[in-house]
Amino acid sequence: MAANTSIIMRIELDKTTGSFAQIAGIIAQAGGDIVAVDVIRSGKNSTIRDITVDLQGLKATDISDAVKAAPGIQLINVSDPTFLAHLGGKIEVTPKMSIKTRDDLSKVYTPGVARVCMAIHENPQKAYSLTIKRNTVAVVSDGTAVLGLGDIGPEAAMPVMEGKAMLFKQFANVDAFPICLATKDTEEIIRTIKLISPAFGGINLEDISSPRCFEIEARLKQELDIPVFHDDQHGTAIVLLAGLINALKIVEKSFSEIKVVIIGIGAAGVSIIKMLQTAGVKNIIAVDREGAICSTNTYTNPVWTWVSENTNAGSVEGSLSDVIEGADVFIGVSGKDVLKVSDIKLMAQEPIVFAMANPDPEIEPDLAEPYVRVLATGRSDYPNQINNVLCFPGIFRGALDCRAKTINEEMKLAAAQAIASSVNDEELNEQYIIPSVFNDQVVPLVRKAVIAAAIETGVARRIPPEFR
């Protein structure tokens, strides 16, 4: 998680003993940078100001303690803008129409609502046209694998799920609601999601730890008739594949001929392997803490057993450094500093490195850049950020619009190709293989590709007018 970059200090200045220039000097001497000043109140003897300070990598207390110690200055309050953005939560429910008259009330509630209820009772598919189901997704987590924080519980997971709901709405006009469950039991989670599913057109699973996340998603996909999508698995895989499509164009290599080494075989890692195989990659070696996963070993984790049976055809054993020789592509979804410059030097010519651990990638980008042709990370402060926001809004927009029964591999592959296509040949270069999350072409392109794939594979229950 990134550190706070700024604070807002509310300061009362005694005009008889101090000046604003004094405050500015103290802040500058402590290492802070004033970026905004707002006068709250100005009186004869004192003024109250809100001063926004860029921390320049310092702790908030480095600045506030220096100000507090100065004569004639009272530090009233120190605020963190990030916390202020979360006060009271970040989303709300608002009605689509006002209820101003008795007639309005009778239409939206009793007695008029009874007719609508019976229409849905007689034909349950009408829920898509007469309720929020047609445009609403549940963002569901148990709080066991939140960002880089791990198992922090359902309450602490809520800010992330609220943020996800905001992204759904802003980027794709999909209404999403955060649901954090107070259980880690696989069966309870599956049962609970099934019980609440009638209200939703799709389920976005989020931040559920591996390997439980695999069974939860697989069971729900089998037992529900609405799209179920674990974004930590598939979102990462789809956006990575989009970036790799464009990276391979730069180095003029094909999926079928490359050697890929991937480290970190959890939820994202396994999904990446499956996506790469769908795209045509044949030579994949998966590495985790114990070294290369291969069929000569036995694993208690059934997911690792699947990986051992479907990758590493040569049964190569050893550490990352032992197996990376000749690799065209390195993919990291593990932790910091697991990839060394010496490892990159063993790779094939014009190596591609996707170091996606957050907040600290598998190798510091500045160390890797001189030795790679294309570098991507999960961070926003370097080029080529692999960000799931490029994926899930458009995928669910398309799945909802065609009322897809599921989100299948063909739809995921189509989404990746659509994301890649939003970077045209004139724009494509080593520093720009993946579009910005604010590129307004991404969601429409992904939506269209997902709907087309859903129709072609027979999982669409509605054909949008532009596809007829």
C-alpha positions in Angstrom: 0.0 0.0 0.0 1.3 3.5 -0.9 2.0 5.9 1.9 0.0 9.0 2.3 1.3 11.8 0.1 -0.3 14.8 1.8 -1.9 16.1 5.0 -4.2 19.0 5.8 -3.3 20.9 8.9 -5.7 23.4 10.5 -3.7 26.0 12.2 -4.6 29.0 14.3 -1.9 31.7 14.1 -1.6 34.4 16.8 -0.9 37.6 14.7 0.9 39.3 17.6 3.6 36.6 17.9 3.8 34.9 14.5 3.3 35.2 10.8 2.4 32.9 7.9 5.9 33.2 6.6 7.1 31.7 9.8 4.8 28.7 9.3 5.9 28.3 5.7 9.5 28.3 6.8 9.0 25.7 9.5 7.2 23.4 7.0 9.9 23.9 4.4 12.7 23.3 6.9 11.0 20.1 8.0 10.9 18.9 4.4 7.3 19.5 3.5 5.9 21.3 0.5 2.9 23.6 0.8 0.5 23.0 -2.1 -2.6 24.8 -1.0 -3.7 27.3 1.7 -7.4 28.1 2.6 -8.3 30.9 5.0 -11.1 29.6 7.3 -11.4 32.6 9.5 -9.5 35.9 9.9 -9.9 38.0 13.0 -8.2 41.0 14.5 -5.8 38.9 16.6 -5.6 35.5 14.9 -6.3 33.6 11.7 -7.3 30.0 11.1 -6.0 28.4 7.9 -6.1 24.9 6.4 -2.7 24.2 4.9 -2.3 21.2 2.5 1.3 19.9 2.7 2.9 17.4 0.3 4.8 15.1 2.6 7.6 14.4 0.1 8.0 10.9 1.4 8.1 12.0 5.1 5.8 10.9 8.0 2.9 13.2 8.8 4.3 13.6 12.3 7.6 14.9 10.9 5.7 18.0 9.7 3.0 18.3 12.4 5.5 18.0 15.3 7.6 20.8 13.9 4.6 23.1 13.5 3.3 22.2 17.0 6.6 23.2 18.6 6.6 26.7 17.1 5.5 29.7 19.3 2.3 31.5 18.5 0.9 28.6 16.5 -1.8 26.3 17.6 -2.2 23.1 15.6 -6.0 22.4 15.8 -6.2 19.3 13.7 -4.4 17.2 11.2 -6.4 15.4 8.5 -5.5 12.8 6.0 -7.3 13.5 2.6 -7.5 9.7 1.9 -9.4 9.2 5.2 -11.6 12.2 4.5 -12.6 10.6 1.1 -13.9 7.6 3.0 -15.9 9.4 5.7 -19.3 7.8 5.9 -18.5 5.4 3.1 -17.9 6.2 -0.6 -21.2 5.2 -2.2 -24.9 5.7 -1.5 -28.3 4.5 -2.9 -30.5 7.1 -4.5 -34.0 6.7 -6.1 -34.4 7.1 -9.9 -37.7 9.1 -9.3 -39.1 11.3 -6.6 -42.1 10.3 -4.5 -44.0 13.6 -4.2 -47.7 12.5 -4.3 -50.0 9.7 -3.2 -50.1 8.6 -6.8 -46.3 8.3 -6.9 -46.4 6.3 -3.8 -49.1 3.9 -5.1 -47.0 3.2 -8.2 -43.7 2.4 -6.6 -45.1 0.7 -3.5 -48.5 -0.4 -2.4 -50.9 -1.1 -4.1 -49.4 -0.8 -7.6 -46.3 -2.7 -6.9 -48.4 -5.9 -6.4 -49.1 -6.1 -10.1 -45.5 -6.0 -10.9 -44.7 -8.6 -8.3 -47.2 -11.0 -9.8 -45.9 -10.3 -13.3 -42.5 -11.5 -12.1 -44.0 -14.4 -10.3 -45.6 -15.6 -13.5 -42.5 -15.0 -15.5 -39.2 -14.8 -13.4 -37.3 -13.5 -16.5 -39.2 -10.2 -16.1 -37.0 -9.5 -13.1 -34.4 -8.3 -15.6 -36.7 -5.6 -17.0 -38.7 -4.7 -13.9 -36.1 -4.7 -11.1 -32.5 -3.6 -10.6 -31.3 -7.1 -11.5 -30.6 -6.1 -15.1 -27.8 -3.7 -14.1 -26.6 -4.7 -10.6 -23.6 -6.7 -9.5 -22.7 -8.0 -6.0 -19.0 -7.4 -5.1 -18.5 -10.2 -2.5 -15.5 -10.8 -0.3 -14.7 -12.6 3.0 -11.7 -10.3 3.6 -9.1 -13.0 3.6 -6.8 -11.7 0.8 -7.3 -8.0 0.7 -4.8 -6.2 -1.6 -1.4 -6.7 -0.2 -2.8 -6.8 3.4 -3.9 -10.4 3.6 -6.6 -11.7 6.0 -7.9 -8.5 7.6 -11.5 -9.4 8.0 -14.8 -8.4 6.4 -15.2 -5.0 8.1 -11.7 -3.9 7.0 -12.3 -5.2 3.5 -15.3 -2.9 3.0 -13.4 0.2 1.8 -11.9 -1.8 -1.0 -15.3 -3.3 -2.0 -16.9 0.2 -1.9 -14.1 1.5 -4.2 -14.7 -1.4 -6.6 -18.4 -0.4 -6.7 -17.4 3.2 -7.5 -15.3 2.0 -10.4 -18.1 -0.2 -11.8 -20.4 2.8 -11.8 -18.0 5.4 -13.1 -16.4 3.4 -15.9 -19.4 1.2 -17.1 -22.5 2.6 -15.4 -23.0 -0.7 -13.7 -24.6 -0.5 -10.2 -22.6 -2.6 -7.8 -23.0 -3.2 -4.1 -20.3 -4.3 -1.6 -21.1 -7.4 0.5 -18.5 -8.6 3.0 -19.2 -11.9 4.7 -18.4 -12.8 8.3 -17.3 -16.4 7.4 -14.4 -18.1 5.9 -16.2 -21.4 5.5 -16.4 -22.4 1.8 -19.8 -24.0 2.0 -21.3 -21.0 3.9 -19.9 -18.6 1.4 -21.3 -20.5 -1.6 -24.7 -21.0 0.2 -24.9 -17.3 1.1 -24.1 -16.0 -2.4 -26.7 -18.4 -3.9 -29.3 -17.2 -1.4 -28.8 -13.5 -2.3 -28.3 -14.1 -6.1 -31.9 -13.4 -7.1 -31.3 -9.6 -6.6 -28.2 -9.5 -8.8 -27.4 -9.8 -12.5 -23.8 -10.9 -11.7 -21.4 -11.8 -8.9 -17.9 -10.3 -8.7 -15.8 -12.3 -6.2 -13.0 -10.3 -4.7 -10.1 -10.8 -2.3 -10.9 -14.4 -1.3 -7.8 -16.4 -0.4 -6.4 -19.3 -2.4 -7.1 -22.2 -2.8 -10.7 -21.7 -1.5 -11.4 -19.1 -4.2 -11.1 -21.7 -6.9 -13.7 -24.0 -5.5 -16.0 -21.1 -4.6 -16.0 -19.7 -8.1 -16.2 -23.1 -9.8 -19.2 -24.2 -7.7 -21.0 -20.9 -8.1 -20.5 -21.0 -11.9 -22.0 -24.5 -11.9 -24.9 -23.8 -9.6 -26.0 -20.3 -10.7 -27.3 -19.0 -14.0 -25.7 -15.6 -13.8 -22.1 -14.6 -14.5 -19.7 -15.3 -11.6 -16.2 -13.7 -12.0 -13.3 -13.8 -9.5 -11.5 -10.7 -10.5 -8.2 -11.5 -8.6 -7.9 -14.5 -10.8 -9.3 -13.6 -14.2 -9.0 -9.8 -14.2 -5.3 -9.9 -13.7 -4.9 -12.6 -16.3 -7.0 -10.8 -18.9 -5.1 -7.5 -18.6 -1.8 -9.2 -18.5 -2.6 -11.1 -21.7 -3.6 -7.8 -23.4 -0.3 -6.3 -22.5 1.6 -9.4 -23.7 -0.3 -9.4 -27.0 1.2 -5.9 -27.7 4.6 -6.7 -26.1 5.0 -9.6 -28.5 4.3 -7.3 -31.4 7.2 -5.2 -30.4 9.7 -8.1 -30.2 8.1 -9.8 -33.2 7.5 -13.2 -31.4 4.4 -15.4 -31.4 2.6 -17.1 -28.5 3.3 -20.5 -29.8 7.1 -20.1 -29.8 7.8 -18.3 -26.5 9.0 -19.7 -23.2 7.2 -18.2 -20.2 8.4 -18.5 -16.6 5.8 -17.4 -14.0 6.4 -17.1 -10.3 3.6 -17.0 -7.7 1.1 -19.8 -8.3 -1.9 -18.5 -6.4 -5.2 -17.3 -7.7 -3.8 -14.9 -10.3 -0.9 -17.2 -11.3 -3.1 -20.2 -12.1 -5.5 -18.1 -14.1 -2.7 -16.5 -16.0 -1.4 -20.0 -16.9 -4.8 -20.9 -18.3 -5.2 -17.7 -20.2 -1.8 -18.1 -21.8 -2.6 -21.6 -22.8 -5.9 -20.4 -24.3 -3.9 -17.8 -26.3 -1.6 -20.5 -27.6 1.5 -20.6 -25.3 2.9 -24.1 -25.1 6.1 -23.7 -23.0 5.3 -22.5 -19.5 7.2 -23.2 -16.3 5.6 -22.3 -13.0 7.7 -21.5 -10.0 6.8 -21.1 -6.3 8.6 -21.1 -3.0 9.5 -24.7 -3.4 10.9 -24.1 -6.9 9.7 -25.2 -10.3 6.4 -27.1 -10.2 6.7 -30.4 -12.2 5.0 -33.7 -12.6 7.8 -35.6 -10.9 6.7 -34.1 -7.5 3.6 -34.7 -5.5 1.5 -31.8 -4.1 -1.2 -31.6 -1.5 -2.7 -28.6 -3.2 -5.0 -29.9 -6.0 -4.4 -26.7 -7.9 -0.7 -27.2 -7.9 -1.3 -30.8 -9.0 -3.2 -29.5 -12.0 -0.3 -27.0 -12.8 2.2 -29.9 -12.6 0.2 -31.9 -15.0 -0.3 -29.1 -17.5 2.9 -27.2 -17.6 6.7 -27.8 -17.6 6.6 -30.6 -20.2 10.3 -31.2 -19.7 9.9 -31.7 -15.9 12.7 -29.1 -15.3 13.5 -28.7 -11.5 15.2 -26.0 -9.5 14.8 -22.4 -8.4 13.8 -19.4 -10.6 17.4 -18.9 -11.5 17.7 -22.5 -12.6 14.8 -22.5 -15.0 14.7 -18.9 -16.4 17.5 -19.4 -18.9 16.2 -18.8 -22.4 12.9 -17.5 -21.2 11.3 -14.9 -23.5 8.8 -13.7 -20.8 9.0 -13.5 -17.0 5.7 -13.0 -15.2 5.7 -12.2 -11.5 2.7 -12.3 -9.2 4.6 -13.1 -6.0 6.7 -10.7 -3.9 9.5 -8.2 -3.9 13.0 -8.8 -5.0 12.6 -12.4 -6.2 14.0 -11.6 -9.6 17.6 -10.5 -10.0 19.4 -8.7 -12.8 21.5 -11.9 -13.2 18.3 -13.8 -13.9 17.3 -11.3 -16.6 20.7 -11.7 -18.2 20.0 -15.4 -18.6 16.7 -14.8 -20.6 16.4 -14.8 -24.3 17.1 -11.8 -26.4 14.7 -8.8 -26.0 13.2 -10.2 -22.8 9.8 -9.1 -21.6 9.3 -8.7 -17.8 5.9 -8.4 -16.1 6.8 -7.7 -12.4 3.4 -7.2 -10.9 3.7 -7.7 -7.2 2.3 -4.7 -5.3 3.4 -2.4 -3.8 6.9 -3.7 -4.4 7.5 -5.6 -7.6 9.7 -8.7 -8.1 12.5 -6.4 -9.2 12.9 -2.6 -8.9 12.0 -1.2 -12.4 15.0 1.0 -12.4 17.2 -2.0 -12.0 15.5 -4.0 -14.7 15.0 -1.4 -17.4 18.5 -1.4 -18.9 18.3 -5.2 -19.5 14.7 -5.7 -20.8 12.9 -4.7 -24.0 9.5 -4.3 -22.4 8.7 -3.9 -18.7 5.3 -3.8 -17.0 4.4 -3.6 -13.3 1.3 -3.3 -11.2 2.2 0.2 -10.2 0.7 3.5 -11.4 4.0 5.4 -11.1 5.7 3.4 -13.9 4.6 2.9 -17.6 2.6 -0.2 -18.5 0.5 -0.7 -15.4 -1.4 -4.0 -15.4 -4.6 -2.8 -13.7 -7.8 -4.9 -13.4 -9.9 -1.7 -13.9 -9.2 -2.1 -17.6 -11.1 -5.4 -17.5 -14.0 -5.9 -15.1 -16.2 -2.9 -15.9 -16.4 -3.7 -19.6 -16.7 -7.5 -19.0 -19.7 -7.1 -16.7 -21.2 -4.4 -18.9 -21.2 -6.8 -21.8 -22.3 -9.8 -19.8 -25.3 -7.8 -18.3 -26.3 -6.4 -21.6 -26.6 -9.8 -23.3 -27.8 -11.5 -20.0 -25.0 -14.0 -20.2 -25.4 -17.2 -18.2 -21.6 -17.2 -17.5 -18.3 -15.6 -18.4 -16.4 -18.3 -20.3 -12.9 -18.5 -21.6 -13.9 -17.2 -25.1 -15.3 -14.1 -23.5 -12.2 -13.5 -21.4 -9.9 -14.0 -24.5 -12.1 -11.5 -26.4 -11.8 -9.0 -23.6 -8.0 -9.3 -23.6 -7.9 -8.8 -27.4 -10.2 -5.8 -27.1 -8.0 -4.1 -24.5 -4.9 -4.7 -26.6 -6.6 -3.3 -29.7 -7.2 0.1 -27.9 -3.5 0.7 -28.4 -3.1 1.3 -32.1 0.0 0.6 -34.1 1.0 4.3 -34.2 0.8 4.5 -30.4 2.4 1.2 -29.6 5.9 1.3 -28.1 7.9 -0.2 -25.2 6.5 2.4 -22.8 2.9 2.0 -24.0 1.7 -1.5 -24.4 -1.5 -1.2 -22.3 -4.0 1.7 -22.3 -4.6 4.0 -19.4 -7.5 3.1 -17.1 -9.0 6.5 -18.1 -9.0 5.6 -21.8 -12.7 6.0 -22.6 -12.5 3.5 -25.6 -11.7 0.5 -23.4 -15.1 -0.3 -21.9 -17.0 0.0 -25.2 -14.5 -2.2 -27.0 -14.5 -4.8 -24.2 -18.3 -4.7 -24.0 -18.7 -5.3 -27.7 -16.1 -8.1 -27.8 -17.6 -9.9 -24.8 -21.2 -9.7 -26.2 -20.0 -11.1 -29.6 -18.2 -14.0 -27.9 -21.2 -14.7 -25.6 -23.5 -14.9 -28.6 -21.1 -17.0 -30.6 -20.6 -19.5 -27.8 -24.3 -19.7 -27.0 -24.4 -18.3 -23.5 -26.2 -15.0 -24.3 -29.9 -15.0 -23.4 -30.5 -11.6 -25.0 -29.2 -10.2 -28.3 -28.6 -6.4 -28.0 -30.1 -4.4 -30.9 -26.8 -3.6 -32.5 -26.0 -7.3 -32.8 -29.3 -8.2 -34.6 
